[in-house]
């Protein structure tokens, strides 16, 4: 594919906006992952407060372990624990789902000081690999995305394991909301009307910037489907994939094919 100058500029701008450590998103017994992913996990503004609209999360829901050298020496385990519970409550409220049981959270040390996130949803475990030189907030932001994958498995059942990656990663990115949007209010606003890659693009072998663009485009597409057609239809769609981008039954659920939906979404972005 030949990229225009404008498209190259956009991809470069995305890298600048969301430049940070690459995340290898590798999960066992999950659909094929998209990696590496570049994203800004520093957040923007104050952390979201738990409101009355957030479903309560039991204090023993998270089983947290932290490896030596995974966090700065002055990091407070109590503070990290509180932030993780806040993140879980936030994504649970945003996605309208709740954890079906305890979740094991592992914060591991990476000798190369790189960030890696993973969710093993069949065994109810999520992890992040980080190091003492990286602000702990970045690990929390990665885990917010991984929490959504666990909630999706709890809600959709084993259909989650074969979901269309457009929806699988789009839902996890959209569900992480604040933790991935920084100063932007929506993924539509984040993209600023620009989406240079086709939704069903083959992610394999792409540069990190294009991988990253896909994640944010997919989150915006999920946002569009929810706003336009509602949650019930989206739930049916999510359960209909076979692990390949574009494999969900868009025609059967919405009455139009993916190409038509993509055209509507691109118009909506403008």
C-alpha positions in Angstrom: 0.0 0.0 0.0 1.4 3.4 -1.0 0.9 5.9 1.8 0.2 9.6 0.9 2.2 12.4 2.5 -0.9 13.3 4.5 -1.3 9.7 5.8 2.4 9.5 6.7 2.0 12.7 8.6 -1.0 11.4 10.5 0.8 8.1 11.4 3.8 10.1 12.6 1.5 12.4 14.6 -0.1 9.4 16.3 3.3 8.1 17.3 4.1 11.5 18.9 0.8 11.7 20.7 0.9 8.1 22.0 4.6 7.4 22.0 5.7 5.1 24.8 7.0 1.7 25.3 5.7 -1.1 23.0 3.4 -3.6 24.5 3.5 -7.2 23.4 0.0 -8.4 23.6 0.3 -12.2 23.8 -2.3 -14.3 25.5 -2.6 -18.1 25.6 -5.9 -19.6 24.3 -6.9 -16.2 22.9 -7.5 -15.1 19.3 -4.3 -14.0 17.5 -3.0 -10.8 19.1 -1.8 -7.6 17.5 1.7 -6.7 18.7 3.7 -4.6 19.3 1.3 -1.8 20.3 2.6 1.7 21.0 0.5 3.7 23.4 0.7 6.6 25.9 -0.2 5.2 29.2 0.5 8.3 31.2 -3.2 9.3 31.4 -4.5 12.9 31.6 -5.8 14.8 34.5 -6.9 13.3 37.8 -7.7 9.6 38.0 -11.4 8.9 37.7 -13.2 8.8 41.0 -15.5 5.9 41.8 -19.1 7.2 41.5 -22.5 5.8 42.5 -22.9 4.6 38.9 -20.0 2.2 39.3 -20.9 -1.3 40.4 -19.2 -2.2 43.7 -16.1 -4.3 43.5 -15.4 -6.7 46.4 -12.2 -5.8 48.2 -10.9 -9.4 47.7 -11.6 -9.4 43.9 -7.9 -8.7 43.0 -5.1 -10.9 44.1 -2.1 -8.7 43.5 1.6 -9.7 43.5 4.5 -7.4 42.7 8.0 -8.7 41.8 11.2 -7.1 43.1 12.4 -4.2 40.9 9.1 -4.1 39.1 8.1 -0.7 40.7 10.1 2.3 42.0 11.5 1.9 45.5 9.2 4.6 46.8 6.1 3.2 45.3 3.3 2.4 47.7 1.7 -1.1 47.4 -1.4 0.3 49.1 -1.6 3.1 46.5 -1.1 0.8 43.6 -3.8 -1.6 45.0 -6.2 1.3 45.3 -5.5 2.5 41.8 -6.1 -1.0 40.4 -9.5 -1.3 42.2 -10.4 2.1 40.8 -9.4 1.0 37.3 -11.4 -2.2 37.6 -14.5 -0.3 38.9 -14.1 2.3 36.1 -13.9 -0.2 33.2 -16.7 -2.4 34.8 -19.0 0.6 34.8 -18.0 1.8 31.3 -18.6 -1.7 29.8 -21.6 -2.5 32.0 -20.0 -5.8 33.1 -18.7 -7.1 36.3 -16.0 -9.7 37.2 -17.4 -13.2 37.7 -14.7 -14.0 40.3 -11.3 -13.1 41.6 -8.7 -11.9 39.2 -5.0 -12.6 39.7 -2.8 -9.6 38.9 0.9 -9.9 38.5 3.3 -7.0 38.2 6.5 -8.4 36.9 10.0 -6.9 36.3 11.4 -6.7 32.8 15.2 -6.6 32.7 15.0 -4.6 29.4 12.6 -2.1 31.1 9.9 -2.6 28.5 6.1 -2.7 29.1 4.2 -5.8 28.2 0.6 -6.6 28.9 -1.2 -9.9 28.9 -4.5 -11.4 29.8 -5.1 -15.1 30.4 -8.8 -15.0 30.7 -9.5 -18.7 31.0 -7.4 -18.8 34.2 -8.5 -15.4 35.3 -5.1 -13.8 35.3 -3.7 -10.6 34.0 -0.2 -9.3 34.1 2.0 -6.4 33.2 5.8 -6.5 32.9 7.5 -3.2 33.7 10.5 -1.9 35.7 11.4 0.6 38.4 12.2 3.3 35.9 8.7 3.4 34.5 6.0 5.3 36.4 3.6 2.9 38.1 0.6 4.7 36.5 1.6 3.2 33.1 1.3 -0.3 34.5 -2.2 0.6 35.8 -3.2 1.9 32.5 -2.1 -1.3 30.7 -3.9 -3.4 33.3 -7.1 -1.4 32.7 -7.1 -2.7 29.1 -6.4 -6.2 30.3 -9.2 -6.0 32.8 -11.6 -5.4 30.0 -10.5 -8.6 28.3 -11.3 -10.5 31.4 -14.7 -8.9 31.8 -15.4 -9.7 28.2 -14.7 -13.4 28.7 -16.9 -13.3 31.9 -19.7 -11.6 29.9 -19.5 -13.3 26.5 -18.2 -16.7 27.6 -16.0 -18.7 25.3 -17.3 -16.7 22.3 -14.8 -14.1 23.5 -11.9 -16.5 22.6 -12.9 -16.4 18.9 -14.1 -12.9 18.6 -13.3 -10.8 15.5 -10.1 -8.9 16.5 -11.7 -5.6 15.3 -14.2 -6.0 18.2 -12.0 -7.9 20.6 -9.3 -5.2 20.8 -11.6 -2.4 19.9 -13.8 -3.2 22.9 -10.8 -3.6 25.3 -9.4 -0.3 24.1 -12.7 1.5 24.2 -13.5 0.0 27.6 -10.2 1.3 29.0 -11.5 4.8 28.1 -9.8 7.4 30.3 -6.7 5.3 30.7 -6.0 5.4 26.9 -7.6 8.7 25.9 -5.6 11.1 27.9 -7.0 14.6 27.3 -9.6 13.5 24.7 -13.2 12.8 25.7 -13.9 10.1 23.0 -12.1 8.0 20.5 -13.9 9.9 17.8 -12.3 13.0 19.1 -8.9 11.3 19.5 -8.8 10.4 15.8 -9.8 13.9 14.8 -11.6 12.7 11.7 -8.6 10.8 10.3 -8.5 7.0 9.9 -5.9 6.0 7.3 -6.1 2.2 7.5 -8.9 -0.1 6.5 -10.6 -1.7 9.5 -10.0 -5.2 8.3 -6.4 -4.6 7.6 -4.0 -7.5 8.1 -2.1 -6.5 11.2 0.7 -9.0 10.7 4.1 -7.4 9.8 2.9 -3.9 10.1 5.0 -1.1 11.7 4.2 -0.2 15.3 2.6 3.1 14.2 0.1 1.3 11.9 -0.6 -1.3 14.6 -1.3 1.5 17.0 -3.5 3.3 14.5 -5.6 0.1 14.1 -6.2 -0.2 17.9 -7.5 3.4 18.1 -9.5 3.0 14.9 -11.1 -0.2 16.2 -12.0 1.5 19.4 -13.6 4.4 17.5 -15.5 1.9 15.3 -16.8 0.2 18.4 -17.9 3.6 19.7 -19.7 4.2 16.4 -21.5 0.9 16.6 -22.6 1.4 20.2 -23.8 5.0 19.5 -25.6 4.1 16.2 -27.0 0.6 16.9 -26.9 0.1 20.6 -25.4 -2.5 23.0 -27.7 -5.4 22.4 -26.8 -5.6 18.7 -23.1 -5.2 19.5 -23.3 -8.1 21.9 -24.7 -10.3 19.2 -22.0 -9.2 16.8 -19.2 -9.8 19.4 -20.2 -13.4 19.8 -20.3 -14.1 16.0 -16.6 -13.9 15.0 -14.0 -16.6 14.3 -10.8 -14.9 15.2 -10.1 -13.1 11.9 -10.5 -9.3 11.4 -13.8 -8.7 9.6 -15.2 -12.2 10.4 -18.1 -11.1 12.6 -21.6 -11.4 11.1 -22.0 -7.7 10.3 -24.6 -8.4 7.6 -26.7 -10.7 9.8 -26.7 -8.4 12.8 -26.9 -4.9 11.2 -28.4 -5.8 7.8 -25.3 -4.3 6.0 -21.8 -5.6 5.3 -18.6 -4.4 7.0 -17.7 -2.2 4.0 -21.0 -0.3 4.3 -20.6 0.1 8.1 -17.0 1.3 7.6 -18.2 3.9 5.1 -20.8 5.1 7.6 -18.2 5.2 10.4 -15.7 7.2 8.3 -18.4 9.7 7.5 -19.3 9.9 11.3 -15.7 10.6 12.1 -15.7 13.8 10.1 
